[in-house]
Amino acid sequence: MTKKLVMLFIALMFCAIPMFAQGGAAAAGGTNSLVPLTAGFAIAIASGLGAIGMGRAVGGAVEGLARNPGAAKVIQANMILGLVFMESLVLYVIVIIFVKVQ
């Protein structure tokens, strides 16, 4: 059963390859009017999921501090490092949008 599903998935992926080929205008350097719209969706998704991740991280850190107050320094340092990494991913999306959308 699993082997059949894997083979079906591979077959569908090979059938989908021509759908992603560029047309004549896009390949020749034409502009796409949907780029600003997709950029808006990208930043909305990135910031929303980043906020959810940060909330879960801070909640886990507070729970860890409540269970073991002696490890406050280590938990706080790791939490801040994790929050910095999460925020940097959102900032990378913003940079990519500024570069892509002109």
For each residue, the residues with C-beta under 8 A, 3 or more apart:
1: 4 5
2: 5 6
3: 6 7
4: 1 7 8
5: 1 2 8 9
6: 2 3 9 10
7: 3 4 10 11
8: 4 5 11 12
9: 5 6 12 13
10: 6 7 13 14
11: 7 8 14 15
12: 8 9 15 16
13: 9 10 16 17
14: 10 11 17
15: 11 12 18
16: 12 13 19 20
17: 13 14 20 21
18: 15 21
19: 16
20: 16 17
21: 17 18
22: 26 27
23: 26 27
24: 27 28
25: 28 30
26: 22 23 30 32
27: 22 23 24
28: 24 25
29:
30: 25 26
31: 35
32: 26 35
33: 36 37
34: 37 38
35: 31 32 38 39 100 101
36: 33 39 40 101
37: 33 34 40 41
38: 34 35 41 42
39: 35 36 42 43 97 100 101
40: 36 37 43 44
41: 37 38 44 45
42: 38 39 45 46 93 96 97
43: 39 40 46 47 90 93 94 97
44: 40 41 47 48
45: 41 42 48 49
46: 42 43 49 50 89 90 93
47: 43 44 50 51 90 93
48: 44 45 51 52
49: 45 46 52 53
50: 46 47 53 54 86 87 89 90
51: 47 48 54 55
52: 48 49 55 56
53: 49 50 56 57 86
54: 50 51 57 58 83 86 87
55: 51 52 58 59
56: 52 53 59 60
57: 53 54 60 61 79 82 83 86
58: 54 55 61 62 79 83
59: 55 56 62 63
60: 56 57 63 64
61: 57 58 64 65 75 76 78 79
62: 58 59 65 66
63: 59 60 66 67
64: 60 61 67 68 71 75
65: 61 62 68 69 71 72 75 76
66: 62 63 69
67: 63 64
68: 64 65 71 75
69: 65 66 72
70:
71: 64 65 68 74 75
72: 65 69 75 76
73: 76 77
74: 71 77 78
75: 61 64 65 68 71 72 78 79
76: 61 65 72 73 79 80
77: 73 74 80 81
78: 61 74 75 81 82
79: 57 58 61 75 76 82 83
80: 76 77 83 84
81: 77 78 84 85
82: 57 78 79 85 86
83: 54 57 58 79 80 86 87
84: 80 81 87 88
85: 81 82 88 89
86: 50 53 54 57 82 83 89 90
87: 50 54 83 84 90 91
88: 84 85 91 92
89: 46 50 85 86 92 93
90: 43 46 47 50 86 87 93 94
91: 87 88 94 95
92: 88 89 95 96
93: 42 43 46 47 89 90 96 97
94: 43 90 91 97 98
95: 91 92 98 99
96: 42 92 93 99 100
97: 39 42 43 93 94 100 101
98: 94 95 101
99: 95 96
100: 35 39 96 97
101: 35 36 39 97 98
102:
